[in-house]
Amino acid sequence: MRFLLTLLATVAIAPAAFADSACSKLPTYSEIQSALKAARGADNGGLNLDMWGSVVARDGTVCAVTFTGETVDAQWPGSRLISAQKANTANAFSLKASALSSANLYSGVQPGGFLYGIQESNPINLNVAYDGPTNAYGSSGDPLVGKLIGGLNVFGGGLALYNEQGEIVGALGVSGDTSCADHNIAWRMRHALKLDYVPGGVAKDKTDTIIYDISGGKSKSGFGHPTCVGKENKVAAKLPAVSKKS
């Protein structure tokens, strides 16, 4: 009986302890929220809509979910889970020496592409995704926090996070506008959090930036992303450079 009680107590405290440990190298909820709001407030092209943002640790644990609007329904409800999936995607396919953004995966997963089918490889955890209470969505106590959400998303908005020591510590994802604007907001957000010490990537500048090189339905690099409705591609060309280790 004593063993059973001990086991139940261990199970009860494990998720919180797991989350605290996994997220210890990442910014706080308030820092993440502030960075997202500041990034959304810049000129990013797109539709100028409010955003959801999520951050996951290196092991995939969701560490924070937040939004920029005045209320929880001020941004697309469906974008909450998309933001978490984007964070999971960038974390899942980035390494210590090389980052892949969710935008970098777009062309490869199209029919006939060299990554076709990968978007089905890590399904979202439905029990976690639709857990309640819904009035906690986007708060520091969002039901996703401390859990593994899974899921993959293969357009702009997900970026891996690298600290000044060169460690990959997780990833962030934003959603709520065009996928091109999402990328721009995510890029600004990562820069503000000082977690953009990107070691390498598939873009010409050796980063994980979005690549606009699709012509005639094909990407020259194999990692291209389509343009969207406005000037997002022009904005992307003027985003802050990634940070370099001193």
C-alpha positions, 0 to 999 in steps of 0.5 A, a space after each residue: 500500500 505504501 509503495 502504491 501511495 508513493 508511486 501515485 505521489 510521484 506521478 502527481 508531481 512529475 509533470 510540474 517537475 518535468 516542466 520546471 527542469 526542461 524550461 529552466 534555460 528559457 525566458 519567463 512567461 512575461 518575457 516571452 509575452 513582451 517579446 511577442 507583443 513587441 514583434 507583432 507591433 512592428 511592420 511585418 507585412 501581412 494582415 496586421 492581425 494579433 498573434 499566438 505564440 508558443 515556446 517549447 524546450 529542447 525535449 519538446 515540453 511546452 513552456 509557455 503559450 501566450 497571445 497579443 490581443 486584449 482577449 483570448 478570442 482577439 486572434 484566430 482560435 485555431 492558431 493557438 495549436 498551430 503556434 505550438 506545432 510550429 515550435 515543436 517542428 523547429 525544435 524537432 528538425 534543428 540540431 546544435 550545428 544547424 537550424 531548420 525553420 518551419 518555413 524551410 520545410 515547405 518545399 521538401 514536403 510537397 508531393 515528390 519532394 525529398 521530405 514528402 510525408 514527414 508532416 505525418 510523422 509526428 502527430 499532435 497529441 490530441 489529449 493534450 491539444 484539447 485539454 481544458 480549461 479553455 479560459 486558461 488558454 494563453 495564460 501562464 497556466 495554459 493547459 499545454 504547459 508542461 506537456 508534450 504537444 507534438 505535431 508538425 507544421 511546414 510553413 513560416 513561423 517556427 524557429 529554433 532557439 540558441 543561446 550565447 553558449 551555442 546550446 539549442 534550448 528549444 524553439 518558438 512558434 507564432 501563428 495568427 497572420 499569413 505564414 510569411 508575416 508569422 515568420 517575420 514576427 517569430 524572427 523579431 521575437 527570437 532576436 528580442 529574447 536574445 536566443 538567435 545565436 544560430 550556428 548554421 542553416 540552409 539559407 545563403 547566409 547560413 541561417 534558418 531564414 525564410 527562402 523565397 526562391 520558388 519559381 514555376 512551382 519549384 524551389 531552386 534550393 529545395 527549401 523555398 517558401 511561397 510568397 504571401 499576400 503583401 510585402 512580407 518578403 521585403 520585410 524579411 530581407 531587412 530583419 535583424 541579423 542573427 547574433 554571433 558569439 563573442 
